[in-house]
Amino acid sequence: VAECMNGLMTAWLAMCSQDVKSRSWLVRMYYRHRVFMGLCCICCEVMYLALYLLHLPRYQQLFVISVQLPDAVQQAAAGTLFEGLVSKWKGLPGLGLVALLALPGVTVKQVCNFVQLRVAVQGLVEYDVNKMD
């Protein structure tokens, strides 16, 4: 078990050191500043938890923040599928606000994930092209 854990840690550290050398400034910043990376990860977990709780009816009305929808939104929703939703609007649930506050960290993390995926795919294509030659 100890050898397995050692191997996993070695592979993880090697992967992280490669990401620190990434050409993307966002990925470099994400991996060099562990507090920033941790904040983004926590934002993801907070958003997932808030969205999960919001699907439960008892949490939808918990700490509702009274926010009036603009008249333009109410008029645009008239006669559409959203009319019922807009007419029942009582305000923004507190958990909805928590999810919105976590959104910037989630966005940064997802952009980093996309950049890493793109770089990985490019590496696979380069490997396949070199292998065919």
Disulfide bonds with the S-S distance in Angstrom:
none
